[in-house]
Amino acid sequence: MEKFGKSQPVKRKEDVRFLTGDGRYVDDIAPENALQAYFLRSPVAHGTITELDVSDAQEVEGVHLVLTCADLEAADMDIAMAGGIVDNRDGSKGAKPLRPMLAKDKVRYVGEPVAVIVADSLSQARDAAELVMLDIDELPAKIDMAAGGETLHEEAPDNKAFDWGMGDEAATQAAFDAAAKTVALDVDDNRIIVNSMEPRGCYAEWQDGKLHVAQNGQGVWVHKGYLQTAFGLDEDHVRVTNPDTGGGFGMKGMTYNEYFCLAQAARVLDRPVRWMSERTEAMLSDNAGRDLTSLAEFAFDENNKITAYRVRSKSNLGAYNSQFAQFIQTQLFSRVLMGVYDVQTTWLQVDGFYTSTTPVDAYRGAGRPEAIYVLERLMDRAARELGVDPWELRRINFIKADQFPYKAATGETYDVGDFNKVLNRAAQEADRAGFEVRKAEDAKRGLLRGQGLCYYIESILGDPSEGAKVVFEDDGTVSIYVGTQSNGQGHETVYAQFLSDQTGIPADKITVVQGDSDLIKQGGGTGGSRSVTVQNNATLATVAKMTEAFTEFLSDEMGVPASEISFDDERFRAEGSNLTPTMLDVADMAREKGRDDLLAHQERATLPARSFPNGAHIAEVVIDPETGIVTTDRYTVVDDFGNLINPMLAEGQVHGGVAQGVGQAVQERVVYDEDGQLLTASFMDYALPRATDLPYISFTSEPVPSTANIMGMKGCGEAGTVGALAAISNAVQDALWEHGVRQADMPFTPHRVWEMMNEDRIAAE
């Protein structure tokens, strides 16, 4: 690994400013003269707007502007929000109803923005919103994931957005017909609210006909394109920036209504306008995650080898297509449909439905946690019904190490892997041999202990191309311009560390520049565990180009042919020359010679293929049958991330991902009532995991270097969540199985677990 990163656990340099309060978030940097925006949101889940009179609100002291959808249309804006669609099984396209930037004619979920009020202060804007005459002829809400009910969109009869399929349905059915044994399980993947530490926010301003939108997002380039379209502007007249961002998790990767409305308000008023979401507002309006149900089935031969796998899912899109929503539970789910198992006969069928709820989109993992959760829950159920050890059943069906590269039934090609090796290490690290002793000790205290295993694989996603630019500044420092965006992952550290490893430039002299579409013309942003792999691949290409240019320059300075000059990641050397300049030395020499062309170097690079991180998560939970309280007592992770650039940052990403997985499995659940009112709209009602809810998380690296990139890396950002859901759930099911519980579904709150354990008693009463 010496050539491609020294794999040192370097501490995060950005943490100093974050922990001392010197971070610069969007609400910190908004212009001092910016006006405040407040969004009037629908109080009902579904209805026809019969009156929207904003005249009284416009007369309130301090109010400068009130915008409705009619105002946006009158300004010749393209009011349609982005929403990708998939192909139906018959080749037609999925539904694509209009999602307006502000509600037009109807409202379709509680929290949908109806109008924006802009005033000198937030309190003035909020008071003015009370005077808006908004009358809505309420219609029945559509909450369930099923065809029928009150129609939300004429373009989607029966509220069905799409019916998508992949695989060979007939061959799969034939395999089930011929199977020695079949196993089926219904799996519910509960809706969650993302709740990033920093809620969404932005400000907008216009200068000399150019729009600037600053937002706390996961990249600037996609948003820039949508703003260009909405306002009919050319590329040079839109700038988007991302300052420090306090968490994204996929939710901040999309464009939202508020950004366009603020841009229009700023244009009308010729003043900067700012908005920062409040927490309940975020719970109502941020894209939610997960929310699907699946019927999963295995067909087995007489040797417990899986011969076919079939999944039929129903996906809740919420009231509208969000940016990537139709792709999440279809194409992205399918990328790892069969996980780590050697099965070629599969069928995945997904039906998508609109409901009177907040739109759903990507949340940490985006389809891969959902797919692995379904697969690994079924794997555990199959082991129980077949009477086979769940670890052994996985080994029987693993893709073997000598089968790589392996083309999965879905068309994805896994480059490398040694799943059995990782699983053996996991058994050791988790002390599987001691589980029965721990279980017996708990039983003496009247407690139930369960152990759950999940063996996951995920596919890094997103644009495989990225660029990097290295600039030698006049003050002796170096800037590297990157096309990704940190949301707290430690990019400033790992990118500087990697560039330092490749060039010998001290890391403390390297500044990472990100999140500005004027400074960085193209980039793929952050998402899909792509950042470090694709960005460092681009850095390698840039360093190679820079080294070649410096070598040509030094040929004259050293008096030797360029072919005789070498660079060893620290200095240039040539036999017969006393000069051994560093990269910084060469930059100084070039500056003295007036060679400004040598002070900036940039290159783009494209990964030849995806990498596939994988690993084993082993959870042990303890349940108090008197109260239903589930305690996660032990948690072990053994991951194959390939070569690690910074092991400490990788472990931190795993810890964070596991915390989010445990949160969904044990505590988090979005609840709407029959009228579409959100009942979990504050932290009094929506439970996030706290430090006391998590045990020490043991992390071990068991790498098999990837062949899909020159660094041998595999992404790690989402892996913790991908593995955690099934590990916790299988552990709870294990503990409850002997108690007679056969269907254990997330979240495992005390009340739900107590009900599972007392179902017969409750029925009798």
C-alpha positions in Angstrom: 0.0 0.0 0.0 3.0 2.3 0.3 2.7 3.6 -3.2 -1.0 4.4 -3.0 -1.4 5.9 0.4 0.3 5.1 3.7 -2.9 4.1 5.5 -2.2 6.2 8.6 -4.9 7.1 11.1 -4.4 10.8 10.7 -6.6 12.9 13.0 -9.1 15.1 11.3 -7.7 18.6 10.9 -11.2 20.2 10.3 -12.3 19.1 13.8 -10.4 21.9 15.4 -12.6 24.6 13.9 -15.8 22.5 14.3 -15.2 21.8 18.0 -14.2 25.4 18.7 -17.2 26.9 17.1 -15.4 28.2 14.1 -17.3 26.2 11.5 -18.9 28.4 8.8 -22.4 27.0 8.1 -24.9 28.6 5.7 -26.8 30.4 8.5 -23.4 31.9 9.7 -22.4 33.3 6.4 -25.7 34.8 5.0 -25.3 38.5 4.1 -26.1 40.8 7.0 -28.7 42.7 4.9 -30.5 39.5 3.9 -34.3 39.4 4.4 -35.9 36.4 6.2 -38.2 33.9 4.5 -40.9 31.9 6.1 -42.9 29.2 4.3 -46.6 28.8 4.8 -47.2 25.0 4.6 -50.3 23.0 4.1 -52.0 22.0 7.3 -53.9 19.1 5.7 -52.7 16.1 3.8 -55.0 16.3 0.7 -57.3 18.9 -0.6 -58.3 21.4 -3.2 -57.2 25.0 -2.7 -60.4 27.1 -3.0 -58.9 30.4 -1.7 -55.4 31.8 -1.4 -55.5 35.5 -0.6 -52.2 37.0 0.5 -53.2 40.7 0.4 -53.5 41.1 4.2 -50.2 39.5 4.7 -48.5 41.8 2.2 -49.6 44.8 4.3 -47.9 43.7 7.5 -45.1 46.0 8.7 -41.7 44.7 7.6 -43.1 42.4 4.9 -41.5 42.9 1.5 -43.0 40.1 -0.6 -45.4 37.2 -0.6 -45.0 34.7 -3.4 -47.5 32.0 -4.5 -47.3 29.5 -7.4 -49.3 32.0 -9.5 -46.5 34.5 -9.0 -43.8 32.0 -10.1 -45.8 31.2 -13.2 -46.3 34.9 -14.0 -42.5 35.3 -13.9 -42.2 32.6 -16.6 -40.4 30.2 -14.3 -40.4 26.5 -15.0 -42.1 25.5 -11.8 -41.7 21.7 -12.2 -39.4 20.1 -9.6 -37.1 17.3 -10.7 -38.3 13.7 -10.6 -36.7 10.8 -12.4 -38.9 7.9 -13.7 -38.3 4.2 -14.4 -39.7 2.0 -17.2 -42.7 -0.1 -16.4 -42.6 -3.8 -17.2 -44.6 -3.2 -20.4 -42.0 -0.7 -21.6 -44.0 2.4 -20.8 -42.7 5.1 -18.5 -43.6 5.5 -14.8 -45.9 8.3 -13.9 -44.5 11.8 -13.8 -47.1 14.2 -12.4 -46.2 17.9 -11.9 -44.6 18.7 -8.6 -44.8 22.5 -8.4 -42.4 24.6 -6.4 -45.4 26.0 -4.5 -48.7 24.2 -4.3 -50.9 24.7 -7.3 -54.6 24.0 -7.1 -54.2 21.2 -4.7 -52.1 20.1 -1.7 -51.0 16.5 -1.3 -49.2 16.3 2.0 -49.0 18.1 5.3 -46.0 20.5 5.1 -46.2 21.1 1.3 -45.2 24.7 0.8 -48.0 26.9 -0.4 -46.6 30.4 -0.1 -43.4 32.2 1.0 -43.4 35.4 3.0 -40.3 37.6 3.0 -39.8 40.2 5.7 -37.2 42.1 7.7 -37.4 39.5 10.5 -38.5 35.9 10.9 -41.1 36.9 13.5 -42.7 39.4 11.1 -42.8 36.9 8.3 -44.4 34.3 10.6 -47.0 36.7 11.9 -47.9 37.7 8.3 -48.4 34.0 7.4 -51.2 33.9 10.0 -53.1 36.5 7.9 -52.9 34.5 4.6 -56.5 33.4 3.7 -56.0 29.8 2.8 -59.1 27.7 2.4 -58.7 24.1 1.4 -61.6 21.8 0.5 -60.3 18.7 2.3 -60.2 15.4 0.5 -59.6 11.9 1.9 -56.0 11.2 2.6 -54.2 8.3 0.9 -51.9 6.6 3.5 -51.6 2.9 2.6 -49.3 1.4 0.0 -52.0 -0.2 -2.2 -53.9 0.6 -5.4 -57.1 2.6 -5.0 -58.3 5.3 -2.6 -58.7 8.9 -3.4 -56.6 9.8 -6.5 -53.7 12.1 -5.8 -52.7 12.6 -9.5 -54.7 12.2 -12.6 -51.5 10.9 -14.3 -51.5 7.9 -11.8 -54.8 6.1 -11.7 -55.2 4.1 -8.5 -52.2 6.1 -7.2 -49.8 3.6 -8.9 -46.6 5.3 -10.0 -44.9 2.4 -11.7 -44.6 -1.4 -11.9 -41.1 -2.4 -12.5 -39.4 -5.8 -12.9 -36.0 -7.3 -13.4 -34.8 -10.8 -14.0 -36.4 -13.9 -15.5 -39.9 -14.4 -14.0 -40.7 -17.6 -15.8 -37.4 -19.3 -15.0 -37.7 -18.2 -11.4 -41.2 -19.7 -11.2 -39.9 -22.9 -12.7 -37.2 -23.2 -10.1 -39.7 -22.7 -7.3 -41.9 -25.4 -8.9 -39.0 -27.8 -8.9 -37.6 -26.9 -5.4 -37.1 -29.4 -2.7 -38.0 -26.7 -0.2 -39.2 -23.1 -0.3 -39.2 -20.4 2.4 -41.0 -17.1 2.4 -41.0 -14.0 4.6 -42.9 -10.7 4.7 -40.4 -7.9 5.5 -41.4 -4.4 6.5 -38.8 -1.6 6.2 -40.2 1.3 8.2 -40.1 4.9 7.1 -37.6 7.2 8.8 -36.9 10.9 9.1 -33.2 11.8 8.3 -32.7 14.4 11.0 -29.3 15.6 10.0 -27.6 17.6 12.8 -27.9 20.8 10.8 -31.3 21.2 9.1 -31.6 22.4 5.6 -31.0 26.1 4.8 -29.9 28.5 2.1 -29.7 32.0 1.0 -30.0 33.6 -2.5 -28.7 36.8 -4.0 -28.4 38.4 -7.4 -25.5 40.5 -8.5 -25.3 42.0 -12.0 -27.8 39.5 -13.3 -26.0 36.5 -11.8 -27.7 34.2 -9.4 -25.8 32.9 -6.3 -27.5 30.3 -4.1 -25.6 29.1 -1.0 -27.0 25.9 0.5 -25.9 23.2 2.8 -25.9 20.3 0.3 -23.9 17.4 -1.0 -22.7 19.0 -4.2 -23.3 22.1 -6.3 -23.4 21.0 -9.9 -26.8 19.2 -10.2 -28.4 22.1 -8.3 -26.8 24.6 -10.6 -28.3 22.8 -13.6 -31.8 22.9 -12.2 -31.5 26.6 -11.3 -30.4 27.3 -14.9 -33.5 25.5 -16.2 -35.9 27.1 -13.8 -34.8 30.6 -14.6 -33.7 30.2 -18.2 -30.1 31.3 -17.4 -26.9 30.3 -19.1 -24.1 28.5 -17.3 -22.1 31.7 -16.5 -25.1 33.3 -14.7 -25.6 30.8 -11.9 -23.3 30.1 -9.0 -24.0 27.5 -6.3 -21.9 27.1 -3.2 -21.8 24.7 -0.3 -20.2 25.9 2.9 -19.6 23.7 5.9 -22.5 21.2 6.1 -23.7 19.4 9.2 -24.7 16.1 7.8 -26.5 15.1 4.6 -27.0 11.3 4.5 -28.5 11.5 1.0 -31.3 13.8 2.0 -29.3 16.9 1.1 -28.3 15.6 -2.2 -31.5 16.6 -3.9 -32.9 20.0 -4.9 -35.8 21.4 -2.9 -38.7 23.8 -3.4 -37.2 26.4 -1.0 -34.1 27.1 -3.0 -36.0 28.2 -6.1 -38.5 30.3 -4.2 -35.7 32.1 -2.4 -33.9 32.8 -5.7 -37.1 34.3 -7.2 -37.7 36.4 -4.1 -34.2 37.7 -4.2 -34.6 38.5 -7.9 -37.9 40.4 -7.3 -36.6 42.4 -4.3 -33.0 42.8 -5.5 -32.0 41.9 -1.9 -30.4 38.7 -0.5 -33.0 36.4 1.1 -32.2 33.7 3.7 -34.1 30.7 5.1 -33.2 28.1 7.8 -35.5 25.2 8.5 -36.7 24.6 12.0 -36.7 21.1 13.3 -40.4 20.3 13.0 -40.4 22.0 9.6 -37.6 19.7 8.6 -39.5 16.6 9.8 -42.5 17.7 7.7 -40.6 18.7 4.5 -37.3 16.8 4.2 -37.3 13.8 2.0 -37.9 10.7 4.1 -36.2 7.4 3.8 -37.0 3.7 3.3 -40.8 2.9 3.6 -41.4 -0.3 1.7 -42.8 -3.8 2.2 -41.5 -7.0 0.6 -42.5 -10.6 0.2 -39.2 -12.5 -0.2 -38.9 -16.1 -1.2 -36.1 -18.7 -1.6 -36.2 -22.0 -3.5 -33.7 -24.6 -2.2 -32.4 -27.9 -3.5 -32.0 -31.0 -1.3 -28.5 -29.8 -0.2 -29.7 -26.4 1.1 -28.3 -24.6 -1.9 -30.5 -21.7 -3.1 -31.8 -22.2 -6.6 -33.9 -19.1 -7.0 -34.8 -15.9 -5.2 -37.9 -13.8 -5.7 -38.9 -10.5 -4.2 -42.1 -8.6 -4.7 -42.0 -5.1 -3.1 -44.3 -2.2 -2.6 -42.6 1.2 -2.4 -44.1 4.4 -0.9 -43.0 7.4 -2.9 -44.9 9.9 -0.8 -47.0 12.5 -2.6 -44.6 13.2 -5.5 -41.6 11.8 -7.3 -38.6 13.2 -5.5 -35.4 13.5 -7.5 -34.3 9.9 -7.4 -37.2 8.2 -5.7 -38.4 5.8 -8.4 -34.8 4.6 -8.8 -34.1 3.8 -5.1 -36.2 0.6 -4.6 -35.8 -0.5 -8.2 -32.5 0.0 -9.9 -30.4 0.7 -6.8 -32.1 -2.1 -4.8 -31.3 -4.5 -7.6 -27.6 -3.7 -7.7 -27.1 -6.0 -4.7 -30.3 -8.0 -5.0 -28.6 -11.4 -4.5 -26.0 -10.2 -2.1 -23.0 -12.5 -1.6 -24.7 -15.6 -2.7 -24.2 -17.7 -5.9 -27.6 -17.6 -7.4 -28.4 -16.8 -11.0 -32.2 -17.3 -11.1 -33.9 -14.2 -9.7 -37.0 -12.0 -10.1 -37.5 -8.6 -8.6 -40.9 -6.9 -8.9 -41.6 -3.5 -7.5 -44.8 -1.5 -7.5 -44.6 2.2 -6.5 -47.4 4.1 -5.0 -48.2 7.8 -4.2 -49.5 8.6 -0.8 -50.5 11.7 1.1 -47.1 11.8 2.9 -43.8 13.6 2.5 -41.8 12.5 -0.6 -39.3 9.7 -0.1 -35.8 9.6 -1.6 -32.3 8.4 -0.8 -31.2 7.8 2.8 -27.8 6.4 3.7 -27.3 3.5 1.4 -30.1 4.3 -1.0 -31.6 1.0 -2.0 -28.7 -1.2 -0.9 -29.6 -1.3 2.9 -33.2 -2.1 1.8 -32.1 -5.0 -0.4 -29.7 -6.5 2.0 -32.2 -6.2 4.8 -34.8 -8.2 2.9 -32.2 -10.8 1.8 -30.6 -11.3 5.2 -33.8 -11.5 7.1 -35.0 -14.2 4.7 -31.6 -16.0 5.1 -32.1 -16.1 8.8 -35.6 -17.4 8.5 -34.6 -20.0 6.0 -31.9 -21.3 8.4 -34.5 -21.8 11.1 -37.0 -23.5 8.8 -34.4 -25.8 7.3 -32.9 -26.6 10.7 -29.4 -25.3 9.6 -27.0 -23.1 11.4 -27.4 -19.6 9.9 -23.7 -19.1 9.6 -23.3 -22.4 7.8 -26.2 -21.8 5.4 -24.5 -18.6 4.3 -21.2 -20.5 3.7 -23.0 -23.1 1.7 -24.3 -20.4 -0.6 -21.4 -17.9 -0.7 -19.8 -17.0 -4.0 -16.4 -18.7 -3.6 -13.2 -16.8 -3.7 -12.1 -18.6 -6.9 -15.3 -17.5 -8.8 -14.2 -13.8 -9.1 -14.7 -11.8 -11.1 -18.3 -12.8 -10.7 -21.1 -11.7 -12.8 -24.3 -11.5 -10.7 -27.7 -12.3 -12.1 -28.5 -8.6 -12.1 -25.6 -7.9 -14.5 -23.2 -6.4 -11.9 -19.7 -7.8 -11.9 -18.2 -8.2 -8.5 -14.4 -7.8 -8.9 -13.0 -9.6 -5.8 -14.0 -11.1 -2.5 -13.3 -13.7 0.1 -16.5 -13.9 2.1 -15.7 -17.0 4.0 -12.4 -15.6 5.2 -14.2 -12.4 6.5 -16.9 -14.5 8.1 -14.4 -16.7 9.9 -12.7 -13.6 11.2 -16.0 -12.2 12.4 -16.8 -15.4 14.4 -13.5 -14.9 16.1 -13.8 -11.2 16.8 -17.4 -11.6 18.0 -16.5 -14.6 20.3 -19.3 -16.6 18.8 -18.1 -19.6 20.8 -19.0 -17.8 24.0 -22.5 -16.8 23.0 -24.3 -19.7 24.7 -22.6 -19.0 28.0 -23.7 -15.4 27.8 -27.2 -16.4 26.9 -27.4 -18.8 29.8 -26.2 -16.2 32.3 -28.9 -13.8 31.0 -31.5 -16.5 31.3 -30.7 -16.8 35.0 -31.7 -13.2 35.4 -34.9 -13.6 33.4 -33.5 -12.0 30.3 -33.5 -13.1 26.7 -30.3 -12.9 24.6 -30.2 -13.1 20.9 -27.4 -13.1 18.3 -27.9 -11.8 14.8 -25.7 -12.0 11.7 -25.8 -10.0 8.5 -23.4 -10.5 5.7 -23.8 -7.6 3.4 -22.3 -6.3 0.1 -22.8 -2.9 -1.4 -22.0 -1.2 -4.6 -20.5 2.2 -4.7 -22.6 4.5 -6.9 -22.7 7.8 -8.6 -20.6 9.3 -11.4 -17.4 7.2 -11.9 -15.6 10.3 -13.3 -14.1 13.0 -11.2 -11.5 15.8 -11.6 -8.8 17.3 -9.4 -6.8 20.5 -9.7 -3.6 21.2 -7.8 -2.5 24.9 -7.5 0.8 26.1 -6.0 0.0 29.3 -4.3 2.3 32.3 -4.0 2.5 32.0 -0.2 4.0 28.5 -0.4 0.8 26.6 0.3 -0.9 24.2 -2.1 -4.7 24.1 -2.9 -6.5 21.0 -4.2 -9.8 21.6 -5.9 -12.2 18.7 -5.6 -15.5 17.7 -7.1 -17.1 16.2 -4.0 -18.5 17.8 -0.9 -17.9 17.0 2.8 -20.9 16.7 5.1 -18.7 15.8 8.0 -16.9 12.7 6.7 -13.4 14.2 7.0 -12.7 15.0 3.4 -10.4 17.9 4.2 -8.1 15.5 6.1 -8.2 12.5 3.8 -7.7 14.4 0.5 -4.8 16.4 2.0 -3.3 13.2 3.4 -3.5 11.4 0.1 -2.0 14.2 -1.9 0.7 14.5 0.7 1.4 10.8 0.4 1.8 11.0 -3.3 3.8 14.2 -3.5 5.7 14.7 -0.3 4.0 18.1 0.2 3.4 18.5 3.9 -0.3 17.9 4.7 -0.5 21.1 6.8 0.4 23.1 3.7 -2.5 21.7 1.7 -5.9 23.3 1.6 -8.9 21.5 0.2 -11.2 23.7 -1.9 -14.7 22.4 -2.5 -18.3 23.4 -3.0 -18.2 26.3 -5.4 -19.4 26.0 -9.0 -17.4 29.0 -10.1 -14.2 27.6 -8.9 -14.8 24.0 -9.8 -16.7 23.7 -13.1 -17.6 20.0 -12.9 -18.1 17.5 -10.2 -20.1 14.5 -9.1 -20.8 15.6 -5.5 -21.0 13.3 -2.5 -23.2 10.2 -2.4 -23.2 6.5 -2.9 -19.9 5.9 -1.0 -18.1 7.4 -4.1 -16.1 10.3 -2.7 -12.7 9.1 -1.5 -12.4 6.4 -4.2 -13.3 8.6 -7.2 -11.6 11.8 -5.9 -8.3 10.1 -5.0 -8.4 8.4 -8.4 -8.5 11.9 -10.0 -5.8 13.1 -7.6 -3.5 10.3 -8.8 -4.1 11.3 -12.4 -3.4 14.9 -11.6 -0.2 14.0 -9.7 1.0 11.9 -12.6 0.4 14.8 -15.0 2.1 17.2 -12.6 5.1 14.9 -12.1 5.5 14.6 -15.9 5.4 18.4 -16.4 7.9 19.0 -13.5 10.2 16.3 -14.9 10.3 18.0 -18.3 11.1 21.3 -16.6 13.8 19.8 -14.4 15.5 18.2 -17.4 17.0 21.6 -18.3 17.6 22.6 -14.7 19.4 19.4 -13.8 21.1 19.0 -17.1 20.0 15.5 -17.7 17.5 13.8 -20.0 13.9 13.7 -18.6 14.0 9.9 -18.9 16.8 9.8 -16.2 14.8 11.8 -13.6 12.8 9.9 -11.1 10.3 10.9 -8.4 9.9 8.9 -5.2 6.9 10.6 -3.6 9.2 13.0 -1.9 11.9 14.3 -4.2 13.0 14.3 -7.8 16.4 12.6 -8.3 18.8 12.0 -11.2 22.1 10.2 -11.2 24.9 12.7 -11.7 23.0 15.7 -10.3 23.2 17.1 -6.8 19.8 18.6 -7.1 17.0 16.7 -5.2 14.1 19.2 -5.2 10.8 18.6 -3.7 7.5 19.4 -5.4 7.4 22.7 -3.5 11.0 23.4 -4.6 10.2 22.8 -8.2 7.2 25.1 -8.0 9.4 27.9 -6.5 11.9 27.3 -9.3 9.2 27.5 -11.9 7.8 30.7 -10.4 11.3 32.3 -10.5 11.6 31.4 -14.2 8.2 32.9 -15.0 6.7 29.5 -15.7 3.2 30.2 -14.3 1.9 27.3 -16.5 3.6 24.9 -14.1 1.9 26.3 -11.0 -1.5 24.7 -11.7 -2.3 21.2 -12.9 -5.6 19.5 -13.4 -6.9 16.2 -14.8 -10.0 14.1 -14.9 -10.1 10.3 -14.4 -12.8 7.7 -14.7 -13.0 4.5 -12.6 -13.1 1.5 -14.9 -15.6 -0.3 -12.7 -17.4 -0.2 -9.4 -16.0 -1.7 -6.2 -18.1 -3.8 -3.8 -17.4 -3.3 -0.1 -18.7 -6.2 2.0 -18.5 -7.6 5.5 -20.1 -9.2 8.5 -22.1 -7.5 11.2 -22.8 -9.5 14.4 -25.2 -8.0 17.0 -26.1 -9.3 20.4 -29.2 -7.9 22.1 -30.7 -8.5 25.5 -34.5 -8.2 25.9 -36.3 -7.7 29.2 -39.6 -9.7 28.7 -41.3 -7.7 31.5 -40.9 -4.4 29.7 -40.0 -5.3 26.1 -36.9 -3.1 26.3 -34.2 -4.1 23.8 -30.6 -3.4 24.7 -27.9 -3.7 22.1 -25.2 -5.3 24.2 -22.4 -6.3 21.8 -21.7 -5.2 18.2 -18.9 -6.6 16.0 -18.1 -5.5 12.5 -15.5 -7.1 10.2 -15.3 -5.3 6.9 -13.6 -5.8 3.6 -13.0 -2.2 2.4 -9.9 -3.1 0.4 -7.0 -0.8 1.1 -7.7 1.9 3.7 -6.4 5.4 3.2 -7.2 6.5 6.7 -8.3 3.6 9.0 -9.5 6.0 11.7 -11.9 7.8 9.4 -13.1 4.5 7.9 -13.9 3.3 11.4 -15.7 6.5 12.2 -17.9 6.1 9.1 -18.8 2.6 10.2 -19.7 3.7 13.7 -21.9 6.5 12.3 -23.6 4.1 9.9 -24.2 1.5 12.6 -25.8 4.1 14.8 -28.2 5.1 12.0 -29.0 1.4 11.4 -29.6 0.7 15.1 -31.7 3.8 15.3 -34.1 2.6 12.6 -34.1 -0.9 13.9 -34.8 -0.2 17.6 -36.3 3.3 17.9 -37.1 5.3 14.7 -40.5 5.2 13.0 -42.5 7.7 11.2 -46.2 7.6 12.0 -49.1 9.3 10.2 -52.7 9.1 11.3 -55.6 8.2 9.0 -55.9 11.9 8.0 -52.3 12.1 7.0 -51.2 14.2 10.0 -47.6 13.5 11.1 -47.7 12.2 14.6 -43.9 12.1 15.0 -43.0 15.7 14.2 -40.7 16.5 17.2 -38.1 14.7 19.3 -40.7 14.2 21.9 -42.3 11.7 19.6 -39.6 10.6 17.2 -36.8 8.8 19.0 -33.2 9.1 17.8 -30.5 6.9 19.3 -28.3 8.4 22.0 -24.8 7.4 23.0 -26.3 5.3 25.8 -28.3 3.3 23.3 -25.1 1.9 21.6 -22.4 -0.4 22.9 -18.8 -0.2 22.0 -18.6 -1.1 18.3 -15.7 -3.5 17.5 -14.3 -2.8 14.0 -11.8 -5.0 12.2 -10.5 -4.7 8.7 -10.0 -7.9 6.7 -9.1 -6.5 3.2 -9.2 -8.0 -0.2 -7.9 -5.1 -2.4 -10.3 -4.1 -5.1 -9.2 -4.6 -8.7 -11.7 -1.9 -9.9 -9.3 0.9 -9.1 -5.6 1.4 -8.9 -5.7 2.1 -5.2 -7.4 -1.2 -4.3 -10.0 0.8 -2.3 -13.7 0.1 -1.7 -16.1 2.7 -0.4 -17.1 2.7 3.2 -19.5 5.6 3.9 -22.8 3.7 3.8 -21.6 0.2 4.8 -22.4 0.5 8.5 -26.1 1.1 7.8 -26.3 -1.5 5.1 -25.2 -4.2 7.6 -26.8 -3.0 10.8 -30.5 -3.3 10.0 -30.6 -7.1 9.5 -27.9 -7.8 12.2 -30.1 -6.1 14.9 -33.3 -7.5 13.6 -32.0 -11.0 13.3 -30.7 -10.8 16.9 -34.1 -9.7 18.2 -35.8 -12.5 16.2 -33.3 -14.9 17.7 -34.1 -13.8 21.2 -37.8 -14.0 20.6 -38.0 -17.2 18.7 -37.9 -19.4 21.7 -40.6 -17.3 23.1 -42.8 -18.3 20.2 -42.6 -15.0 18.2 -42.3 -15.8 14.5 -42.7 -12.3 13.0 -40.5 -9.6 14.4 -40.5 -6.3 12.5 -38.7 -3.1 13.1 -38.7 -0.9 15.0 -38.2 -2.9 18.2 -39.6 -0.3 20.6 -40.5 -1.6 24.1 -44.2 -1.4 23.4 -44.0 -3.2 20.1 -41.7 -6.0 21.5 -44.0 -6.4 24.5 -47.0 -6.8 22.2 -45.1 -9.4 20.1 -44.4 -11.4 23.2 -47.9 -11.1 24.6 -49.9 -11.4 21.4 -51.9 -14.4 22.6 -52.7 -12.7 25.9 -53.8 -9.5 24.1 -56.0 -11.5 21.7 -57.6 -13.4 24.6 -58.5 -10.1 26.3 
